[in-house]
Amino acid sequence: EQEQEWVEEDALGVYVVIQCSHSGSKKIKRLKFSREKFNEMQARLWWEENRVRIHEKYI
């Protein structure tokens, strides 16, 4: 069986890819940032400022 995976849009232009194992444990597989809304530096800054909140919300 495969692990389940889905995408949540946490904020405008910020997509969180979440993976759930068969045991029910979740992990953040990756973050995707809209190139229209974020350049690389803005994305890094957003992640630094929101990392704890994202983990608390999705894990």
Buried (B, 14 or more C-beta within 10 A) or exposed (E): EEEEEEEEEBEEBBBBBBBEEEEEEEEBEEBBBEEEEBEEEEBEEBBEEBEEEBEEEBE
